[in-house]
Each structure stands twice: as C-alpha cells, then as structure tokens.
Amino acid sequence: MRSFSLAGLLSCQLPWRTVGVLVAVFSMSTAFAQAVVQVPVASVQLKSVGSGFMMDGVVQPVKQSTVSAQASGRIVTLAVKAGDQVRSGQLLATIDDRETQTGVQRSRAQVAQAQAELRNAQANFDRTRELLSKGFVSAAAMDTADAQLKSAQAGRDQASASDKQSGLTQGFTRVTAPFDAFVLQTLSEAGDLAFPGKPLLTLYAPMPLRVVVQVPVSRSVQVQGSAAVEVQARSADGSSQWVRPSQISHLPSADAVSQTIEWRLELPADVSKGLLPGQQVRVRFAAGQSQRLVIPASAILRRGELTAVYVVVDKGFALKAIRLGAEHGSQGVEVLAGLNDTDRVALEPLRAGLSGAQPAANSAK
C-alpha cells in the first residue's frame, strides 16, 4: 500500500476542496494512531480458598416414573409426545378395550343372576321359617333353607367382586399420568401390542432435582470427611455460583464394575430452576482452607485450547499462557502455573491485545 505525506498531498495537482478533505482525514488518522489505549489491571493475589477435589455430576429428577401397561391389547392412541407437560390424571394412552368390555358385560350379568337367586333363597327362607313356626315342616327343612340363603349371599358377593375386577381391568385400558410431570420419552407407539408390564413412556417431575456423582471408593474416606460439598450452578446470565445441597446421601454399597459409590445431592428449589435433567455440573468436595493464587475471571483469555492472560511488562502487555484450577466464585479463579504473586494482569484482555495498549494509571498495583 502506498503512503502519502502532507507535503506530497499539497504538491499534487488536485482541487483545493479535495486537498482539504484529505488533509483532515490525514490529521485524524495521525491523532488516532498516537492515542493510547488505557486498560485496567489487577494484581495476582494469594488468597485462602477451600481445598479438596472436584468431580462431574449429572442432574437427575428426584421423582421419575416409567409408566407401563396393566392390560393386554393393541395401543389405539398415544396422546402425548416427548417434551409435553401433563397434569395428574391426564389421559396418556388408550388400549383396545373390546375384550375388557365383554368381561364387564359378563360380570354384570352374573351379578344380576346372583341377585335373583338371592331373592329366591330369601323368599324360601322366610316361607320355611313361617311354616316351621306352625309345625308344618321339620327343623331339617329350615336348616336347608338357611344353607341355601347363605350360599346365595356368597354367590352375590362373588359376582360383585368379579364385577369390580372387570371394572378395574376396563380402567387399565386408559393410561393416565400419576402426577404433574413432563414426558421424558415415549417407549411405544400407536399400533404396538401392549401387555402387563410393557413400558409405554417415562415421566419426570421438574421439581425437585438432585445431582448424582460417582465417587471412587479410593476417595470415599476423604469425601466423608469433607467440611463441605458444593454444586456449581449457572444462572440465566451465564454466571456461576457454588451452592450447598439441601440434603446429602449416598448408597451403602459400591458398584462392582466401576468401583464407585453413588452420592445424591438434593438441590434447593431456587437453584433447580436453572438446571435440566441430564445436564452435567461440577461438584466440589471441600476439606479445609489453603493458600492459592487467584485472578479475576474477566482477565482470562480463551482461544481454542489456549488459556492465557495479558501480563504487565514495562509499559505494555505480554501474552502469557497459564494453567487454571478450580473456580471460587467471587474470589476468582485458581491459577496452578504460569503466574506468581508479583504479576499484574489485564482485566480486559481484548483491549490489552491492541497496539499501544498500556496499564491504566488508576488500576490496582
């Protein structure tokens, strides 16, 4: 690219108006080039932060259910799909009920027959008792009438129970939601053959949630002696915070294959609102305090696999790669390697990379 000086512009054979515009542009660009970019900086500090170790956990709903069929037949309709919100008692699916309808009709007919036989037995009993009082029949006839009445009553009760069972079986053809929930996944489709125990869909309640973390058996003693257990939750604006679980429990046995113990950390309701089932979060098992180098999170520059900061060198900045440790919220981010407590880092790394950038005079030393 060709460069022009102010004298060269004046010597060109150009209209004076054009020359004036070019002189103004040249003066503005020269002033801009001479401007100094002031970048605020902060000192690398040695702070007392919680020590321990961190692991990955998975968010799970505390209340989750796999809804299965309780009747046999073809699935006629599946009224919901994955992601739908359902209410308790809402219809989820229907199963072909022609066979169960036949059973209901049969049981109702048996009830009617049993009631007719009971009325007949009751009338015979009353008539026999009256005849016995007058001496026209023997006591044996009375005993026979009494036995027939009791048999008819038992038949009536059996038919009523059969009718109730048929009604329950008929109700099983309409699959409903057991509680207010979201549909996590559907495991069957309309037209599939249903039978007792066949999974149809999976539901989960959005609240409450918990974090499940698999802790190695080798660290179980250290975990049980931890002063605090915290879960890293991210808010809607992207910022993170460490929160204490409302309840902590673990299984009394270890997995034979992975040799881990499952820890379940119940989350408060206000924290659960920003999380989703299946989401991965960080869990920190703290055990006392230790001195660590920390820097503000705003000073960190991430480009692909590079993690670096701009360090104050003389009157400018130099890019320096670092290795980070745990995040400690408002206290900053732990630095494992690359810095010492005498360094100062730029709080705005994008501006610190500009040509002519200098530390701001009023920044922290």
N, C-alpha and C positions, 0 to 999 in steps of 0.2 A: 504494500500500500504506500502511495506517495505521501510525503509530508510537506506541509507548506508553512512558511514563516510569515510573520506580519509584514515584513518588508517586501517579500515576494508577492503577497496579495496586492500591495499598493502599486507595485510595478507592473501588474497585469493590465492589459487593455480591457477593462471591464467597466460597465456603467457604475457611477458613484453610488447609486442606491444598492446595487448588488454587493459592492465592496463593503458598504456599511453593515449589511446583514452578516456577511462572512466575518467581519472584524468582531461583531458582537458575539457570534457563535464561538469564535476562537477564544475570546476572552472568558466566556462562561465555561468552556471545556478546560481551560487552563486553571481556573479557580476551583473547579470540581476535582481536578487531578491533585491539587495541592491540599484538599480538605482531608482532615484526619478523622478516622473512624474511632470513636471512643467506645470501648467495650467494658462493661462491668466485670470484675473478677472477684473471686473468693479464695480464701486460704484453705488448703487441705488441713483438716483438723483431726486430732487424735481424741476420740470420744469413747466413753464407756457404753457399750451396747450389749444386748443379750447374745450369749453364745449358745451353741448347740449345733443342730444339723437340720437340713430341710429335705423334704420329700414331696413327690407329686401325689395328689389325691384326686378322687373323682367324685363329683356331686351326684347324689342319688336321692330320689324321693323317699321319705320315711314310709309313706303309705302308697303301696303299689300292689296291683292285683291283676292276675291273669284270669279273665272271665271265660269259663268253659261251659259247654252244653250239658244239660241234665236230661235231655230227651233225645230219642232217635228220630231221624227223618232228614229230608232234604232242606238245606237252608234256602228259604224263599227270598228274603230280603236282608241286606246288611245296611242299616240306616245311617251309619257313621263312617268316617274315614280318619286316617291318622292326622292328628292336629286339632280335631274338633273338641270343643268344650261341651261336656254333658252334665246334666243335673241328676241327683239321686232319684232313681225310679224311672228315668227316661228310657224309652224303647231303643235298644241297640240292634237287635236282630230278631227275625221270626223264623220258626222252623215249621215245616209242613205238619199240620195238626189233624189231618183226616183220620189217622189211626186212633189218636187220643180222643177225638170227638166220638168215635164209635164206642170206645171204652166208657166215656161219660154217659152215653145213652144206655148202654148195657147196665151200668151200675144204678142208674135212676130207675130202670125197670125192675131191677132186683129189690130196690128199696120199696117200690110200690107193692111188689108181691109179698115182701116180708111184712109190711104194714097190714095188708089184707089178711094174711094168715094170723097175725097177732090179734086182730079184731075178732076173728072167728074163734080163736082159742080163748079169748077173754069172755066172749058170749057163752061158750060151752062151759067155762069155769063157773060163771055166775049161775047158769042154769043147774049145773050139777050141785052146787052148794045149796041152792034153794030146795032141790029135791031131797038132798041129804037131811036138811032140817025137818022135812016132812016124813022121813023114813022110807022114801021110795027107792033110794039107791044105797049101795053099800059104801063103806069108807074107802074101799079099794078103787071104786069108780071116781071118788073125789081125789084120790092120790093121782090117778091117771090124768084127770083134767088139770090138776095143778102142774104136773110134769109137762103136759102139752103147752100150757101157758108160758112156763119158764123157757121152754125150747123156742117158742115163737118170739119171745122177747130177745133171746140170744141171737136168733136169726135176723131180727130187726136191727140189732146193734152191729152185727157183722155186715149187713148190707149198707148201713150208714157209713161205717168205716171205709168200705170199698168205694162208696161214692166220694168221700173226702179224698181218698187216694187218687181217684180218677181226676178230680178237680185239680189237685196239685200237679199231676202229670200234664194236664192240659195247660196249666200256667207255666210250666217249664218250656213250652214252645215259644214263649215270648221272653226273650233275654233282655233284662233291664240293668241299668247302672246301679251298683251297690252304694256309691257315694258320689259327691261332686268331684269331677276329675276332668283330665284331658286324656284323649286317646293317644297312646304312645305308638302303637302299631296294630294293624289288623293281621290276624293269622289265618283267616279263612275268607272265602268269597261266596257270593250268592251262587247256588247250584252245587256247592260241596255237600257231601254227606256228613251229617252231624251224628254223634253218638255220645253217650255219657262220658265225660272226661275230656272230650276233644276241645283244645284251646280255640277260642274264637277271636279274642282281641286282648290287648293289655292296656290297662288304665293306670294313671298315677295322679295323686292329689298334688297340686302345685305347692302347697304348704302343709307341713314344714319340710325342709330339706336337710340333708346331712352330707358330710364329706367322709368318704371311706378311703383309708390309706392302708397299704400293706407294708407293715414294718418288719424288717428282717429279725429273725429270732436272735441273732448275734447282738442286736441293739435293744432288745426288749428291756434289759435291766436299766440301760441309760434312759430309755423313754419313760419307764415307770418312775424314775427319779427326777424327771424334768420338773423344773419350777413352774413352767407354763407351756401350754400348747396353743398356737395361734394359727389362724387360717387367713391367707391373703385373698381379699375380695376386692374386685374392681367396681367402681361406681359408674354411673352413666356418662360422666365426662372423661372417663379413661384413667382417672387417678386410682391408686391402690391404697388399701389400708389393711392393717393387721387387726383381726378381731378374735376375741375369745369365744370358743364354743359354749353354748348354754348347758350342754351335757356331754360327758366323755365316757365311753365304754369300749371294751374290747372283748373279743371272743376268748374263751378259756383254753382253746386248743390252737395248734399251728397247722398250716397246710402241709400235708406230707410231701407234696411235689416241690412247691416253691419255697418252703421253709420260712413262711412269713405268718405274722399274726395280724388279723384284721382289726383295725381301730375305727370306731364310728364316732364322728364328731357332730353332734346336733348343732345347727346354726340358728341364731336369733332370727325372728321374722323380718326385721328391717334389713338384715343382710341378705336373706334368701331372695328378696325381690329382684336383685340384680344378677342372679345366677340361673343356670339352666341345667336340667338333668343331663348327665354325660359330660358336662364341662370339666376340664382339668384345672385344678388350682394348686397352689403351693401351700404346704403345711410346714410350720416351723416348730420344732421341739426345742424350747429354750432351757438352758441349765446354767443359771447364774449370769454374771456380767464379765466382760473382758474388754480390753482396750483395742480399738480398731481404727484405722484410717478411713475417714468417710468424706465424701464430696456431695454437693447438691446434685440431684438427678438432672437438673436442667443443663449441667455442664457436660454431660455425656454426649458424644457424637457416635452414632452407629451407621456404618456404611457396609452392608453385606455382612461379612464375617469380621470386619474391623470394628473394634471398640476403642475409642481414643478420646483424648481431651486436648485442648489448646492450653499449653503451659506458658506462663510469662517468662520470656527470655529477653534480658536487657530492656528495650523499649517496645518490643513487639511480642509475637507469639510463635510458638513452635508446636507442631502436631506431635503427640506422643501416645503410643499405644499402651493400653492398660488392661489388666485383668480384674474383673469385678467379682464381688462376693454377694452376700445377702443384702436385700433391701430392708431398711429400717425406718420406713415411713418418713415422717418429718425430719428425722435425724440425718437422713441422707442414705447414700449407697456405699457399701463397704468396698474398699479397694485392696485387692490382695497383692498386686505387683504393678510396678511402673511409676509410682509416685512416693514422695516422702512428705513429712510434715512441714517442710520449709517451702514447698511449692505453692504457687498460686495458679488457679485455673480460670478460664473464661466462662462466664455464665451464659453467654450467647455464642456458641461455637460457630454458627453460620456466619455471623458478622466478624468473628475473630479470624476467619479464613480470608477476608478481603484484604486487598493490597493496602498497606498503610495503616492497618488496624493497630491501635495502641491501648494499653490498660487505662481505664478511666481514672482520673485523679482522685475522685472521692470514693473509690472502691475500697473494700476491706483489705488490710495488709496481711 
